[in-house]
Amino acid sequence: MTPMVNCTSDIDPTIWRVVGTPLVAATRPGPLSGMGVAVKDLYAVAGQRVGAGNPAYLADAPVQEHSAPAVQRLFDSGADVIGIVRTDEFAYSLAGVNAHYGTPPNPRASGRVPGGSSSGPASAVAAGQAAIGLGTDTAGSIRIPSAYQGLWGLRTTHGRISREGIHPLSGSFDTVSWMTRDVQTMDAVTQAMLPDRNSAALYGEVAVCVLPKQMVDADVAEAFARSCERMRSTTANAHHHTKAAANTAADGAVSEAADAATRAGTDSVVTADTAGAATAKAVAKAAEKATAQDGMWDELTLDSDMFDGFLDIFSVVRGYEAWQANGNWVSGHMGAIAPDIAGRFRNDALINEAAYRRGLERLEQARAMVRSLIGNKVLLMPTAATVAPTLAQQDDTETAAYTRQQTMRLTCLAGIGGLPALNMPIVTAQGLPCGVCLIGPAGSDKTLVAFGKELRHRISV
């Protein structure tokens, strides 16, 4: 159980916009009972306004009558919303800096940026003030703060969870996403948030992404290589070899749960009350079998030109959609927006519809290519190109722009593919947080998390 934030002494206004005890209670007991949620200030929460990280926008915003479906699903699973937390302005940054409310702390790397745009959820979870951080991921907004702060963070398959009631940045890439301190909680949240059946299976094949040296800082590259080698060696030495992993069990349906329980090796009678638990065990069993494969690890060499092409597609489509979603308000309030964010919107306003249409065509082709490339494998790559920059580095405009560009070259791969991506926290030789990103086929979200859970177990024993 996560302790509630003390409303008089523990509120850090760089993290929290509004806090309750709780702010909104769960609708009923469930698998997430006792867990508190920090909700990014993009989601509709009944009785509250959506501020999108900007005080002028907050002042104009109406009070929401209903919570977003993603928030409601947490309520229905037993979780309480502790409060609403900060976001980078209009979710248009990866640094975690907000010119209006300040920079949330990074509890795992003092004096460094928290990462964004889900900066508030990450800092609240890393500080132990919430068990779950509910955020969004467009260009890495869950994965980057998770890597910078040593958290587990999941970007879900694009379109798998409704984005209704969420302030948009780019409909082609926005996803409902979340972060936790440990993989057990990540697994529980993922099962609760995705009660539907996975539409893709994992068969134990892992591809380790080999990148040009200039794409990732040396300390992060060394930590990534060390972790991958440890995972590879422990997997190869596993005792439980199997021919192939079981397909993901279908959650929620009793008949499917019975079948799942059989595959999981259980002989108990499955009822509506035990269906979720049985299928969760089957998912975990499938992941354990997948990681037990011998000789299923390979390397995949990708060149920088491919990433540059993906980032170009991403920038055009995201930019046009960001202006369409926010331009009406932004154009009348440029003076109320931080200069770097305003500059991005000004550039977006120059993208015409013809360029956008061409971008969509290129996106469709690139998405098919990425999905074909990954197939039913799990692709491992560094989550971010660097560790969290120091606050002084972030204040240097040139350094900040370089870090953003380098990191987005990596994060846009999952966005272009519309694929689920999970940050597994690791550390550099100097003890700074960074991450391994596991990217799976579309619809494999639950098994991807279970796969990551099993990998972490193997390198921990």
Helices and strands as residue ranges (DSSP letters): E 16-24, E 36-40, H 55-60, H 69-76, E 80-85, G 89-91, H 119-126, E 132-136, H 143-149, E 152-155, E 176-180, H 183-193, E 206-210, G 213-215, H 218-236, H 254-263, H 275-291, E 297-301, H 304-330, G 334-336, H 339-348, H 353-374, E 378-382, H 391-395, H 397-417, E 421-427, E 433-439, H 445-460
